[in-house]
Amino acid sequence: MQEGKKIYFASDFHLGVNAQLTSLEREKKIVRWLDHIQHDAYEIYLVGDVFDFWFEYWSVVPKGYVRLFGKLAELRDKGIPIFFFIGNHDMWMFEYFEKEFDIPIIRKPIIKEWNGKRFFIGHGDGLGPGDYGYKLLKKVFSNKICQFLFARIHPNLGVGIANFWSQKSRAVSPAHLEWLGDENEWLLSFCNKQLDKDEVDYFIFGHRHLPIDYTLKNNHSRYINIGEWMFACSYAVFDGQEVAIHFFENEKGKVFTKK
């Protein structure tokens, strides 16, 4: 990792649905953030749920997002590596980003190492104990036959159905974003269990929608949840030594911290 460069992590833009800002306003804000970080970005990780819904038909992709696409293409043309993790809202991402933008699609958590620090990176959905209904649903949505059958539906109907279902499955109010207690935070349980079989310095997840910086049971490793962009506009940065959560154009952003 080059001196003076940083690695950026962001997730849960949920473009396509309105929240504190409209989807278009939020997209423009995300582009401003990408402009802001491009001067020192060593790599950029988009850790899932960039879109509130996404499905790639053989020759059709959801309309919109042209500002984001243009900025991502510009950054790749400048040689900045970008990695796209699928989330539970955009798991039907196939080859479009890889072919159009040269951005790899990552479907499972990965281990990376920079400057002697080990990172476990993933969206976070389906990890840890509980949530068995979603885990079953994820298997259905990931099934190739189910994807083939959905692709047979006309896009006007298919996208409409999917958008309705997607918005039903996600709370859009920040009032729900609070720490649930150590025993009820599934990703925290996953991180602590993972430490029993693998040495990791930082677990980087999205999905939870709550910016979290939590020191784990070994008093060294940390669970970092990036948060979201419907309200918090939070992201994480590794400067070569430490990971920290920041907020973009949000002076009231708060991080749940336990050290």
C-alpha positions as a printed NumPy array, in Angstrom:
array([[  0.   ,   0.   ,   0.   ],
       [  1.471,   3.34 ,  -1.071],
       [  2.352,   5.902,   1.565],
       [ -0.226,   8.676,   1.782],
       [ -2.909,   6.56 ,   0.127],
       [ -6.087,   5.291,   1.796],
       [ -8.582,   2.491,   1.374],
       [-12.25 ,   3.466,   1.451],
       [-15.269,   1.346,   2.34 ],
       [-18.92 ,   2.34 ,   1.805],
       [-22.196,   0.443,   1.576],
       [-25.967,   0.653,   1.673],
       [-26.563,   3.566,  -0.67 ],
       [-29.965,   1.995,  -1.508],
       [-30.252,   4.023,  -4.684],
       [-33.712,   3.812,  -6.162],
       [-35.606,   4.638,  -2.97 ],
       [-36.171,   8.032,  -1.375],
       [-35.208,   8.69 ,   2.244],
       [-33.852,  11.876,   3.832],
       [-32.948,  12.879,   0.284],
       [-34.46 ,  11.667,  -2.94 ],
       [-32.581,   8.9  ,  -4.673],
       [-31.309,  11.356,  -7.287],
       [-30.13 ,  13.834,  -4.651],
       [-28.39 ,  11.027,  -2.769],
       [-26.729,   9.824,  -5.974],
       [-25.33 ,  13.325,  -6.559],
       [-24.049,  13.358,  -2.976],
       [-22.321,  10.009,  -3.477],
       [-20.652,  11.365,  -6.627],
       [-19.433,  14.379,  -4.61 ],
       [-17.983,  11.961,  -2.048],
       [-16.196,   9.998,  -4.779],
       [-14.804,  13.282,  -6.094],
       [-13.666,  14.111,  -2.561],
       [-11.736,  10.851,  -2.012],
       [-10.289,  10.213,  -5.47 ],
       [ -7.061,  12.157,  -4.828],
       [ -5.823,   9.714,  -2.175],
       [ -7.865,   6.547,  -2.849],
       [ -5.67 ,   3.459,  -3.12 ],
       [ -8.731,   1.181,  -3.477],
       [-12.493,   1.625,  -3.046],
       [-14.779,  -1.101,  -1.706],
       [-18.542,  -0.809,  -2.254],
       [-19.757,  -3.344,   0.268],
       [-23.29 ,  -4.179,  -0.894],
       [-26.783,  -2.716,  -1.3  ],
       [-25.576,   0.059,  -3.574],
       [-28.992,  -0.305,  -5.21 ],
       [-32.277,  -0.891,  -3.464],
       [-33.062,  -3.311,  -6.271],
       [-31.066,  -4.547,  -9.228],
       [-31.71 ,  -7.214, -11.821],
       [-29.814,  -7.64 , -15.06 ],
       [-31.872,  -9.052, -17.882],
       [-29.911, -10.325, -20.874],
       [-30.026,  -6.952, -22.619],
       [-31.72 ,  -4.673, -20.047],
       [-30.511,  -3.121, -16.788],
       [-32.515,  -0.843, -14.463],
       [-32.649,   2.717, -15.757],
       [-31.055,   5.642, -13.972],
       [-27.83 ,   6.013, -11.948],
       [-25.966,   7.528, -14.899],
       [-24.074,  10.   , -12.677],
       [-22.769,   7.202, -10.483],
       [-21.897,   5.067, -13.491],
       [-20.02 ,   7.931, -15.124],
       [-18.017,   8.628, -11.975],
       [-17.153,   4.951, -11.457],
       [-15.999,   4.698, -15.076],
       [-13.901,   7.847, -14.623],
       [-12.223,   6.508, -11.486],
       [-11.464,   3.17 , -13.143],
       [-10.017,   4.988, -16.16 ],
       [ -7.705,   6.784, -13.71 ],
       [ -6.518,   3.405, -12.472],
       [ -8.243,   3.366,  -9.074],
       [ -9.315,  -0.218,  -8.241],
       [-12.98 ,  -0.546,  -7.247],
       [-14.615,  -3.69 ,  -5.864],
       [-18.37 ,  -4.299,  -5.758],
       [-19.829,  -6.698,  -3.175],
       [-23.374,  -7.849,  -3.74 ],
       [-25.814,  -7.299,  -0.873],
       [-29.241,  -8.662,  -0.096],
       [-30.867,  -5.948,  -2.24 ],
       [-28.631,  -6.252,  -5.287],
       [-27.711,  -9.936,  -5.278],
       [-28.912, -10.195,  -8.891],
       [-25.844,  -8.371, -10.114],
       [-24.246, -10.452, -12.859],
       [-21.689,  -9.274, -15.46 ],
       [-22.624,  -5.688, -16.303],
       [-20.198,  -3.982, -13.914],
       [-17.381,  -6.336, -14.823],
       [-17.779,  -5.813, -18.564],
       [-18.672,  -2.1  , -18.617],
       [-16.49 ,  -0.755, -15.798],
       [-13.903,  -3.462, -15.127],
       [-15.199,  -3.631, -11.542],
       [-15.096,  -7.143, -10.047],
       [-18.317,  -8.484,  -8.503],
       [-17.652, -10.225,  -5.182],
       [-20.327, -12.6  ,  -3.918],
       [-18.845, -13.882,  -0.657],
       [-16.783, -12.343,   2.168],
       [-13.061, -12.127,   1.476],
       [ -9.839, -11.763,   3.453],
       [ -7.424,  -8.973,   2.495],
       [ -4.174,  -7.836,   4.071],
       [ -2.57 ,  -4.413,   3.964],
       [  0.455,  -3.252,   5.972],
       [  0.311,  -6.357,   8.124],
       [ -3.386,  -5.867,   9.019],
       [ -5.883,  -8.602,   8.137],
       [ -9.362,  -7.566,   6.993],
       [-12.486,  -9.718,   6.731],
       [-14.798,  -7.872,   4.301],
       [-18.381,  -8.672,   3.304],
       [-21.852,  -7.202,   3.166],
       [-22.866,  -9.114,   6.29 ],
       [-26.235, -10.544,   5.315],
       [-26.837, -14.142,   6.334],
       [-23.897, -14.273,   8.739],
       [-24.116, -15.157,  12.408],
       [-26.878, -16.984,  14.279],
       [-30.603, -16.612,  13.651],
       [-32.408, -14.955,  10.718],
       [-33.223, -18.377,   9.291],
       [-36.088, -17.059,   7.175],
       [-33.789, -14.704,   5.299],
       [-31.089, -17.373,   4.908],
       [-33.645, -19.63 ,   3.22 ],
       [-34.884, -16.773,   1.051],
       [-31.312, -15.967,   0.014],
       [-30.847, -19.541,  -1.202],
       [-34.001, -19.207,  -3.297],
       [-32.905, -15.875,  -4.803],
       [-29.423, -17.258,  -5.512],
       [-30.808, -20.292,  -7.295],
       [-30.037, -20.235, -11.036],
       [-33.425, -21.717, -11.938],
       [-35.266, -19.037,  -9.937],
       [-33.177, -16.334, -11.61 ],
       [-33.95 , -17.821, -15.04 ],
       [-37.685, -17.863, -14.291],
       [-37.674, -14.264, -13.021],
       [-35.865, -13.183, -16.186],
       [-38.824, -14.494, -18.208],
       [-41.036, -11.783, -16.636],
       [-41.277,  -8.557, -18.632],
       [-39.001,  -5.9  , -17.035],
       [-41.886,  -3.467, -16.46 ],
       [-43.67 ,  -6.026, -14.294],
       [-40.602,  -7.739, -12.835],
       [-38.902,  -4.545, -11.662],
       [-42.188,  -3.227, -10.262],
       [-42.759,  -6.375,  -8.21 ],
       [-39.169,  -6.433,  -7.01 ],
       [-39.16 ,  -2.76 ,  -6.001],
       [-42.342,  -3.269,  -3.978],
       [-40.859,  -6.299,  -2.203],
       [-37.502,  -4.57 ,  -1.648],
       [-39.024,  -1.545,   0.065],
       [-41.199,  -3.768,   2.249],
       [-38.091,  -5.565,   3.539],
       [-36.205,  -2.48 ,   4.727],
       [-37.   ,   0.083,   7.403],
       [-36.378,   3.586,   6.065],
       [-36.551,   5.377,   9.415],
       [-33.395,   6.13 ,  11.434],
       [-35.451,   5.702,  14.607],
       [-34.854,   1.938,  14.358],
       [-31.071,   2.314,  14.326],
       [-29.923,   1.499,  17.827],
       [-27.648,  -1.062,  19.451],
       [-29.637,  -4.197,  20.241],
       [-27.383,  -5.528,  22.985],
       [-24.333,  -7.751,  22.619],
       [-26.35 , -10.964,  22.608],
       [-28.702,  -9.769,  19.844],
       [-26.147,  -8.324,  17.43 ],
       [-25.689, -11.226,  15.02 ],
       [-22.68 ,  -9.806,  13.211],
       [-20.927,  -9.225,  16.527],
       [-21.524, -12.892,  17.414],
       [-20.169, -13.929,  14.017],
       [-17.001, -11.853,  14.465],
       [-16.232, -13.258,  17.903],
       [-16.809, -16.807,  16.685],
       [-14.664, -16.25 ,  13.609],
       [-11.761, -15.178,  15.825],
       [-11.65 , -18.72 ,  17.221],
       [-10.434, -20.011,  13.844],
       [ -8.855, -17.035,  12.093],
       [ -6.82 , -14.041,  13.213],
       [ -8.442, -10.896,  11.851],
       [ -7.7  ,  -7.303,  12.795],
       [-10.773,  -5.699,  11.246],
       [-14.166,  -7.095,  10.289],
       [-15.718,  -4.702,   7.754],
       [-19.463,  -5.056,   7.146],
       [-22.459,  -3.094,   5.934],
       [-26.061,  -4.34 ,   6.087],
       [-26.664,  -3.323,   9.722],
       [-27.249,   0.384,   8.843],
       [-25.663,   1.478,  12.129],
       [-22.122,   2.941,  12.177],
       [-20.295,   0.709,  14.665],
       [-16.723,   0.513,  15.956],
       [-16.627,  -2.336,  18.483],
       [-13.585,  -3.962,  20.083],
       [-14.024,  -7.734,  20.122],
       [-13.397, -10.354,  22.791],
       [ -9.631, -10.543,  22.239],
       [ -9.384,  -6.808,  23.106],
       [ -7.602,  -6.172,  19.828],
       [ -9.73 ,  -6.98 ,  16.784],
       [-12.541,  -4.628,  15.825],
       [-15.948,  -5.031,  14.25 ],
       [-16.517,  -2.053,  11.956],
       [-19.95 ,  -1.528,  10.484],
       [-19.835,   1.092,   7.767],
       [-23.412,   2.306,   8.284],
       [-25.549,   3.631,   5.428],
       [-26.294,   6.608,   3.164],
       [-30.042,   7.097,   3.499],
       [-29.462,   9.148,   6.658],
       [-25.975,   8.763,   8.157],
       [-23.837,   9.052,   4.983],
       [-21.046,   7.173,   6.746],
       [-18.01 ,   5.362,   5.419],
       [-14.798,   3.808,   6.74 ],
       [-11.199,   4.674,   5.916],
       [ -7.985,   2.712,   6.427],
       [ -5.042,   5.119,   6.391],
       [ -2.406,   2.397,   6.534],
       [ -2.391,   2.251,  10.327],
       [ -5.961,   2.403,  11.662],
       [ -9.572,   2.202,  10.489],
       [-11.93 ,   5.053,  11.335],
       [-15.543,   5.859,  10.458],
       [-16.259,   9.234,   8.889],
       [-19.383,  11.057,   7.748],
       [-19.83 ,  12.984,   4.512],
       [-21.751,  16.269,   4.68 ],
       [-23.266,  15.173,   7.986],
       [-21.987,  16.984,  11.076],
       [-24.41 ,  15.128,  13.357],
       [-23.229,  11.632,  12.491],
       [-22.582,   9.342,  15.475],
       [-20.679,   6.084,  15.821],
       [-21.64 ,   3.364,  18.279],
       [-18.319,   2.612,  19.981],
       [-17.327,   0.029,  22.547],
       [-13.656,  -0.376,  23.428]])
